[in-house]
Every structure is written in C-alpha cells, then in structure tokens.
Amino acid sequence: MSGLRELYSRISAAISRLVRLWTSTVDHPRAKGVVLKTIVGTVAVLTLVPLLFLLWTSVWTGYPGQFDASFTLDNVLSVYIEGAYNVPTLLSHSVFVALGMTLIAMSLGLTFAWLFVRTNLPTKGAMELVLLSPYAVPGYISALMYITTYDPNNGLVSTFLADTLGVGIPINIFSPLGITIVVGINGVTAFYLFTVPALQNMDPALEEVSRIHGANIFQTIRSISFPLILPAILSGALVTFLRGLGEFSVVEILGVREGFDVYATAIWAAIQQQAPPEYGQSAALALSLLLVTAVLMWYYRRLTSRNQDYMTVTGRGYQPDRWDLGRWRWPIAATLWVVLFVLWILPLVVMIAVSFHSTWLGQFDPASLSLIHYADVLTSQRLQESFLNSGIVAVTGATLGTILVVGIAYYTQRTAYRFRSSIEFLSLTPLAIPGIILGTGVLFTVLWVGRIHPLLNFYGTLGVIIIGSVIVFIPFSSRIAIGNIVQIHSDLEDVARVSGASWVGQMREIFLPLFKNTTAILWFYLLVHIVQLLSIPIMTYTSDTRVIPVDIFDIYYQQANIELVSAVSTIFVLLLASILVVFRLFGIRFYDLDHR
C-alpha cells in the first residue's frame, strides 16, 4: 500500500509540474475569461447540439447528413398516428420497468443503509463490501450472471430445484417481472450510496428525543428518520426512475426471448436491426420519452433546490448514535447474508464457473472443465483490440471529462459571470436523456457535421465514443465537483489576488493544489464508469472502434455463446475490480462519489 501511495504522490507531483508549466505559458490578463468561456462553450455544445440534430432528423425526409432532402412531419405521423410503433405499449413497459426498478432499489437500498449506519448490526463491514461490489459489474454482465444462475432451462438453481425437489424456479427472469427484478437489483448499490451520507449527517439528538418520549424503533424511523432524509430518498428515487426509463442492456438481453420491448430497445432496433435504418422514425420515437424525462428533470431540480428546508447538520458537533438491535442482531444479519448471497454472490460465482466449462448444461461437470474460452479470449485479435480501445476511451474520456467538470464547478461557484445558473442547468441536462437516445443524438450529430467538411468527420473514430461517454457523465461528475468546491473557501484566492497574483497564478498556486484530491476522485469516477458504458458505443461503433462492452453484448446476442461471454465478462470484471481496489488504496471512499 505504501508503494501505491508513493506512486500516487509522484503522479500528483508530475501533474502539478505539468499544470505549472502550462499555466506559466498562458499567464495573460484575459486567460481567465478565455479558458472558462471555452470550457463553458464546450459544455453547451456537447449538451445541446445532439438534441438539436435529433430533433432535426425527426422532421427530415432524408438520412442524417443528406442536405438535399426537406422537412416533413411524416416520421412523427408514422410513429404516433399510423402505428408504426406501439407507443402506448412501449411507454407502459418502460414505466413498468422504471417503477419496479425504483421500488426494488429504494426498498433494499434504504434497508441496507439504515441498518449499516444507524444500528449495531454485526458483520456489516463485510456486507457493505459485497453490496458495493456491483460497482464493478455493469448491467449487461449482471444479466448474464442471472442467466447462468436462474435461467429456467439451464440455470444452476433451476436445474438443482428440478433435480432435487422436482419444482421449477418461481420467477422467470425472461418475463417482464423477472426483467424488472434484475434491473431493480442493479440499482440497489447506487440508491444505497445516495442515502448513506444523509443518514450519517443526521443529528441523532432528534431520534433521542423521540425515544425519550416513549416511541419505539419503528415509530421513530417513520416519524423522524425517514422524513429528515426525504430529499435524499426522493432524489435517489427520481434518478433511479430516470435510469429505469432509459434501461437498455438488461431489457434487450433478457427480453429478446419473449419479445419484451421498451423505448430504448425499440429505438436501438430501428437503427441497428432495420435495413435500411429508420433514422427519422427512431428520432421521432425518442421525442416523447424525452418529454417525460424533461418533466421529471424539472421536478428533480426543484426538489434539490429546496434541500435547505431539511438541514439538520449545524456547527454543534455530535457523534452518530446507533440503535441496539438486541437479540435480533444475528437473525437480521443472517437474513441479509442470505439476500446478498442469492442476489450477488451466487450469480457471480456461477458465471465464473461457467467460463471454465467447455459446454454448460446447467450444472457443474468436472469432465467439462476447460480453459479453452480463456485461450480464445487471450488469442483473439479482435478482443485484444477491443480491450485496447476500451482503455483509450476510458483514460481519454476521464481526463477530458475531469477538465470540463472542474471548469463547470469553478465557473458556477467562483465567478460572477452571467448565465451561471444556466450553465449549471445545462450540466444536468444529459441526466434527462436516456443513454440510447443520447447515443442516437451523438450518432446523428456526427453524420450531419461530417458532411459539412472532411476535417469534421469523426464517424468511425474512437473520438465519437469518447465525446458521447463524457456527455453521459457530466451531470453526476459535476455534482461531485460542485459539492466539493463549495467546501473550499475563497479567502486564500482573494488574498493572492490582492497581493497581485494573476488568475493563472491563483489557480496554479492556490486552487488546483487544494482541489487535487477532488480531481483524483473525479478522474477515477469517470474512468470506472466510462470503461463499462454500453449505450454510447452500441449506437456509434464501427468494426474498427469496438470496445469490450459491445463485444460482450454481441457475443451473447449474436452467438448465444454463454461460456465464451462468461470468460470475457470475468476478465472484464476482474479489471474493473482492480481499478476499484486501487481507487480504495488511494484513500478514496465510495461515499466520495455521492452525486446528489
């Protein structure tokens, strides 16, 4: 660990030297305005232009980039009037998945958060480690894990129940209910991280007053604890619901057997599964979902702007109190361990076991054990290129994204420029755009802009995936940056300015060194999320720009090779877990990623 910390210190020192070298070359009276306005302009372009080209394509007779066509309402009429798509069914399916995801994630996430933070539950440290492990497991891999474990025909649990008890598994994971359960389980960790900081910061004296007046634990939770963290609960619920409305990978992987479609899968199929692609209709279909998410986004902004009404953290110090569960401590702990085992531990272990079988028939077979699929992965030139592409996209995207969001935070919190609130709102805009729709907008933007001039043609390059990936995570990463920058008082910068230091000098000597840890948090956050993102690459990749998430999706979707895709997924999860281990060894906590 000491070696890693020393490496971290050296990297930080090298970055500081590079920053000083760069800032010394741009130390000009107008540097502040030029740098910040360039960053803000970039953010505005990245968030608004894809939406504009999406709208343009929805009312255009030709393909994106075909300038000799004309405006029309045929696409809109075809989708919403003539019934080219069953919009009411798609909307009801999307809402069903989103609502189910929210209820499941909220129920489990809140339960774990309250028991871990506010009680003397035993073994909660180990439980939390398991609960946070899905950070290294993307949704599409989670779907594959549940297939290997709970497939009604070849899942380990299904075959075990059939062979030993003669019964089938009670829930079909390929049904709408099964899909919703899997999607909801994927949202538990994020909801947990939403609510834990609020519970940790809540003054326990309020609960103590309730106990003194004779209220039991359940009455106190209902009347004191949960009302005080209501903003965190509602914020987490809204963000989870927005994610559920745009869910693609789990629904497509599990729903294809029974033809269960939502908005995201229908939009993807219109472009990727139709010949020729239905660009105009897919854009028109996306508009109604964007309208729904825009309304939810407006409510989210209104909700988070009123958080001060629920403040309980004051200047008076306190130590978070814990409820004594008494004789229920171990029974509750045992129940939670069963839940963690069924939902996370067993599916991951089974997927790893499947990767070591030449052929998987729903049960462990020593005669079928083989490393052939790992050999295929390690010798495949295409997969090697995909791993390399994933690394390039993640590192470059994390670096560019960090620069952008630090600029957003500084512009909105440290300057008196106009439109600060507008820029902060723009930084949240991608939160209201489901990933597949944003990927579609980025694709249309590249196709349109690429026809203007050859130098602007980025189609078929990793740059498209990098740009789209950065846009996706601007809302969450900017929340982290803004939440941390307000904790750094501007007095030191004011003193430096009064002493004659230029803005570049203030940034170089005062602000950036103080903001170094937050910058590291942002970079790691973006790295680990961009590398596992599917929604942008699946809409914009070509044969030369494949990344690992696309390969994992295609191997299962096109080849149905569960053994090979399990091997690729196992390697990918190990790489993600390694990133998170380094992340933790550098002293960065998962709670630092609270992006409310």
Summary of the structure (lengths in Angstrom):
residues: 596
radius of gyration: 25.1
end to end distance: 30.8
largest distance: 81.9
contacts: 1982
relative contact order: 0.13
helix: 75%
strand: 1%
